[in-house]
Amino acid sequence: MEDEEIKKTVVAYLSKKGYTKADLVLQEEQNNVSASPSSDLCVSRVENDPKRYNDGYSKLRSLAYNSLDLYKHELLSVLYPVYIHCFMDLVAGGLVHEARIFFFAFREDHESRHLRDLQKLERILSTLNSEEMELARSFRLNKLKIKLCEYSYDLLLQYLQKTHSLTILGIINEHIDFEVYPGQPTTVADNADFATAEGRNNKFGKQMNQNIRWGALEETEEQHPEKALSDSEKAENGNKDVNTEKGKKRTFDGIQQGVAVRRIKKDKLVSATGANARSETSAVSAAPRMKPELTLPATPAEVERVVLEDLRNRVQLNSLALPSINFYTILNAHDRLNCLSVSEGGSLIAGGFSDSSVKVWDMSEDVQIKKSFNLLGANESVKNENIPGTEDCKRSYTLLHGHSGPVYSVAFSHSGDFLLSASSDSTIRLWNTKLNANLVCYKGHNFPVWDAQFNPVGDYFASCSHDRTARIWSMERTHPVRVLAGHLSDVDGSKLVPVQCVQWHANCNYIATGSSDKTIRLWDVHNGDSVRIFIGHRSMILSLAMSPDGRYMASGDEDGTIMMWDISSGCCVSPLVGHNSCVWSLAFSCEGTLLASGSADSTVKLWDVTASTKAPRTENKSSCSHRLRLLKALPTKSTPVYTLQFSRRNLLFAAGAPSRCS
C-alpha cells in the first residue's frame, strides 16, 4: 500500500506543476512494469517444479477424453491452448530439453487440426526465438476465447481444483477467456470458431457489427433472363423482317403457314425458357438489388448479344441435374506451370509459367478442328508450335513476354478481351487478347504479387501481395485507387501453389481477401475499411468464391476444408469436408445452387449449396448432419485441378497440369 500511495502522490504533484511529459513517461514505465509479471509468473511456475506441466496436462487430457460425448468436443478445445502455453513456459524458463520431451509426447493430439502451427513452434529453441516469432507473440499477447456451456465449465474447474492442478489453472487464468452460455452444448458444426484468438481491444467486435449490403448487382442482363430473352427475340424478328424481297416471291398461303409455324415455335420456346429462367433465378431474384459504388461502364452491343444468347441456352442445375464438365490438361509443363485461368465462354485458356512467360490457348471451334485437344507445354519443339496445313501457320498458343519473374496469377476480364497477369517482379500487366500485346504495367506493390482478379462487370481489378496488402486498381490509372491493409501475414497462401485469395462481391461493393494468417477479410470498396473478419480455418486460405446473389461466400484452405459463410452475419453456415489436400479453386453455378471445388488431390467435387445453407438447425441434430452435402466426386487420372469456371450456360470448365511425381 505504501508504494501505491507514493505513486499517487507523485502523479498528483506532476499534474499540479504541469509536467505533462514527465507524467506520460511515468505512466508508460508503470505499464511496462505491470506487463512484466506475466513472464515472471511463467518462470516462477517452471522453477517450482517442471514436472507439474506434464502431470497437469496429462490429468486435463484424461478428463477431456474420458468425458461424455456430449461435452467432449468442448473440453477438447481447452487442450490445445494449454498444451501450447505449457511448452512455451518451459522454453521461457530455459528448459529446452524438457520442453522438447513435452512437445513430442503430446503432439499427436493436435496434428490433425494444427499441424502447420506445430511445425512452426517446433523451431523454438530458446527464449530469444520465442520472442521473435510472430506466431509465438500472438499466443503470448492475445487471449484465446473458448465457448463452454455451464456444465462443461463447472466440470473443468471442479476437476482442476480437486486434482490440485495449480499450474494448469494458472495458465488458464492467464491466457484463456471463457464465454459461458446456459443450456446444452453446441455441436461441432455450430462451434466452428470455438477457439479463435482475439486481441485486447474492441476493434474485432466493431467490424463484426457493421451492416453489409449483400444483395446482387442492380439491373444486369444475367439477373433478368426473361427480359433478355424477349429482347433478343424482338431483335431476331426485326432482322428477319428486313428482307422483304423473298417474302414477296412466296404465296399468301405459304406465308401464313410459315408465320403460324414460327409463332408456335416461339410460344413454346418462350414458355419453356421462361419457366426455366424463373426457377433458375429464384434465389438470385429474391436477393435485394444494390447500386455499385464504382462507376461501371456500359456493356457493348456485341458482348450483350453474346450474353443474351448464352442466357437463352442456359441449363438449369440442381442436385438431380449436374453440370457437364470440360477438363483441359496441360502436358509437358514439368512443374513450371504456376496458374491457369479459363475465360467465361471457355474459348481461351491462359497459363502463367515460372520462366516469366504467359501462354494463351485459343479453344474455339476452328482451332479445335485443326488441332487435337492436347495442349502443348513449355518443352515442345518448334515444329509442334506451328499447325501444318494452314496458310498463315498459326501457332498452337500465343506467347506473351513482359514479366521479369515467375507469373503466379492470370485472370480474364468479363468479356475475355483483356487478361491480367501478376508476377514476383511486383508488377501486374494488362494484355489485350485480340492484339496479343501488353497495354499497361501497374506498379505499386513492394513484394511479389500473388493474385489479381477483375471485378464482375467493370474496368476495375484487385490484387494482393506478399507485402500484406490488397489494392484496388482502375484500368485507366497506373496507380492504385485503394490500399487495403490489415492482415497479419502475407495476403496469400504459398508461392509454390496456384492461389485465388482475392474475390469481388457480386454487387462490386466489397472485396474479400484470404491470407496465410488463417482469416478472411471483407473490405468496403468505397472507403477501404475492413467490415468483416471471418475466423474458423485451421490453415492458410487458398481459394474464395462468391455466390451470385451475394449472400454467401465459400473459402478453401490448405488442409482441404471448405467453409460456407453467411456474409451478413459473418458466421460459418456449414463446413464441407471431403478433400484430403489443398483446395485450389472454387466456383458457384450461375443460379448459385451448386458449388464446384478443385483440389490438389486430383478431384473435382460438386456440393449442394441449397442443402448446405438451408439445413434445419434443431437442438437434437447430430454433429455430422451438416456435412453430408457432397453430390458427386469426379477424379482425374493424375492431374491436380488448378482452376474452375462456370460458363453462362452452366458448363463447368476445369484445367490442370500433372506434376512430375504423378
C-alpha positions, 0 to 999 in steps of 0.5 A, a space after each residue: 500500500 505504501 508504494 501505491 500511495 507514493 505513486 499517487 502522490 507523485 502523479 498528483 504533484 506532476 499534474 499540479 506543476 504541469 509536467 505533462 511529459 514527465 507524467 506520460 513517461 511515468 505512466 508508460 514505465 508503470 505499464 511496462 512494469 505491470 506487463 512484466 509479471 506475466 513472464 515472471 509468473 511463467 518462470 516462477 511456475 517452471 522453477 517450482 517444479 517442471 514436472 507439474 506441466 506434464 502431470 497437469 496436462 496429462 490429468 486435463 487430457 484424461 478428463 477431456 477424453 474420458 468425458 461424455 460425448 456430449 461435452 467432449 468436443 468442448 473440453 477438447 478445445 481447452 487442450 490445445 491452448 494449454 498444451 501450447 502455453 505449457 511448452 512455451 513456459 518451459 522454453 521461457 524458463 530455459 528448459 529446452 530439453 524438457 520442453 522438447 520431451 513435452 512437445 513430442 509426447 503430446 503432439 499427436 493430439 493436435 496434428 490433425 487440426 494444427 499441424 502447420 502451427 506445430 511445425 512452426 513452434 517446433 523451431 523454438 529453441 530458446 527464449 530469444 526465438 520465442 520472442 521473435 516469432 510472430 506466431 509465438 507473440 500472438 499466443 503470448 499477447 492475445 487471449 484465446 476465447 473458448 465457448 463452454 456451456 455451464 456444465 462443461 465449465 463447472 466440470 473443468 474447474 471442479 476437476 482442476 481444483 480437486 486434482 490440485 492442478 495449480 499450474 494448469 489453472 494458472 495458465 488458464 487464468 492467464 491466457 484463456 477467456 471463457 464465454 459461458 452460455 446456459 443450456 446444452 452444448 453446441 455441436 461441432 458444426 455450430 462451434 466452428 470458431 470455438 477457439 479463435 484468438 482475439 486481441 485486447 481491444 474492441 476493434 474485432 467486435 466493431 467490424 463484426 457489427 457493421 451492416 453489409 449490403 449483400 444483395 446482387 448487382 442492380 439491373 444486369 442482363 444475367 439477373 433478368 433472363 426473361 427480359 433478355 430473352 424477349 429482347 433478343 427475340 424482338 431483335 431476331 424478328 426485326 432482322 428477319 423482317 428486313 428482307 422483304 424481297 423473298 417474302 414477296 416471291 412466296 404465296 399468301 398461303 405459304 406465308 401464313 403457314 410459315 408465320 403460324 409455324 414460327 409463332 408456335 415455335 416461339 410460344 413454346 420456346 418462350 414458355 419453356 425458357 421462361 419457366 426455366 429462367 424463373 426457377 433458375 433465378 429464384 434465389 438470385 431474384 429474391 436477393 435485394 438489388 444494390 447500386 455499385 459504388 464504382 462507376 461501371 461502364 456500359 456493356 457493348 452491343 456485341 458482348 450483350 448479344 453474346 450474353 443474351 444468347 448464352 442466357 437463352 441456352 442456359 441449363 438449369 442445375 440442381 442436385 438431380 441435374 449436374 453440370 457437364 464438365 470440360 477438363 483441359 490438361 496441360 502436358 509437358 509443363 514439368 512443374 513450371 506451370 504456376 496458374 491457369 485461368 479459363 475465360 467465361 465462354 471457355 474459348 481461351 485458356 491462359 497459363 502463367 509459367 515460372 520462366 516469366 512467360 504467359 501462354 494463351 490457348 485459343 479453344 474455339 471451334 476452328 482451332 479445335 478442328 485443326 488441332 487435337 485437344 492436347 495442349 502443348 507445354 513449355 518443352 515442345 519443339 518448334 515444329 509442334 508450335 506451328 499447325 501444318 496445313 494452314 496458310 498463315 501457320 498459326 501457332 498452337 498458343 500465343 506467347 506473351 513476354 513482359 514479366 521479369 519473374 515467375 507469373 503466379 496469377 492470370 485472370 480474364 476480364 468479363 468479356 475475355 478481351 483483356 487478361 491480367 497477369 501478376 508476377 514476383 517482379 511486383 508488377 501486374 500487366 494488362 494484355 489485350 487478347 485480340 492484339 496479343 500485346 501488353 497495354 499497361 504495367 501497374 506498379 505499386 506493390 513492394 513484394 511479389 504479387 500473388 493474385 489479381 482478379 477483375 471485378 464482375 462487370 467493370 474496368 476495375 481489378 484487385 490484387 494482393 501481395 506478399 507485402 500484406 496488402 490488397 489494392 484496388 486498381 482502375 484500368 485507366 490509372 497506373 496507380 492504385 485507387 485503394 490500399 487495403 491493409 490489415 492482415 497479419 501475414 502475407 495476403 496469400 497462401 504459398 508461392 509454390 501453389 496456384 492461389 485465388 485469395 482475392 474475390 469481388 462481391 457480386 454487387 462490386 461493393 466489397 472485396 474479400 481477401 484470404 491470407 496465410 494468417 488463417 482469416 478472411 477479410 471483407 473490405 468496403 470498396 468505397 472507403 477501404 475499411 475492413 467490415 468483416 473478419 471471418 475466423 474458423 480455418 485451421 490453415 492458410 486460405 487458398 481459394 474464395 468464391 462468391 455466390 451470385 446473389 451475394 449472400 454467401 461466400 465459400 473459402 478453401 484452405 490448405 488442409 482441404 476444408 471448405 467453409 460456407 459463410 453467411 456474409 451478413 452475419 459473418 458466421 460459418 453456415 456449414 463446413 464441407 469436408 471431403 478433400 484430403 489436400 489443398 483446395 485450389 479453386 472454387 466456383 458457384 453455378 450461375 443460379 448459385 445452387 451448386 458449388 464446384 471445388 478443385 483440389 490438389 488431390 486430383 478431384 473435382 467435387 460438386 456440393 449442394 449449396 441449397 442443402 448446405 445453407 438451408 439445413 434445419 438447425 434443431 437442438 437434437 441434430 447430430 454433429 455430422 448432419 451438416 456435412 453430408 452435402 457432397 453430390 458427386 466426386 469426379 477424379 482425374 487420372 493424375 492431374 491436380 485441378 488448378 482452376 474452375 469456371 462456370 460458363 453462362 450456360 452452366 458448363 463447368 470448365 476445369 484445367 490442370 497440369 500433372 506434376 512430375 511425381 504423378 
